[in-house]
Amino acid sequence: MSMLKEFKEFAVRGNVVDMAVGIIVGGAFGKIVSSLVADVVMPPLGIILGGVNFSHLRLTLKDAVGTTPAVTLNYGLFIQTVVDFIIVAFSIFLLVKTINTLKRKQAEAPNAPPPPSAECLLLSEIRDILKTQK
């Protein structure tokens, strides 16, 4: 089998397409969460903590000299990224929990028994006839 044919079979499988859609939606979801954290969550949190803007929190390790920029440790951006991660992780947890609950409900739902086969119906008729003959 040629490599091109193998690649074609791999690329058109449903799982690969689903995975690609998931990655694209996940990237967009990541941007939404980053905006939520940076623009909605962090400003009120900064006000509660005394007007702190987390993106500007940094520790200067070496001052700027001439055209050389200062060397800084940007721990405020790290805090913001940690909050991003917590929100994304919690959102995914809620999504997975919801999906598992729906699957559990679907599994617990009683399934209707399959209709009896033609053989079973015939045997039932024979049984009923034999009962009436006694």
Secondary structure, 3 states (H helix, E strand, C coil): CCHHHHHHHHHCCHHHHHHHHHHHHHHHHHHHHHHHHHHHHHHHHHHHCCCCCHHHCCEEEECCECCECCEEECHHHHHHHHHHHHHHHHHHHHHHHHHHHHHHHHHHCCCCCCCCCHHHHHHHHHHHHHHHHC
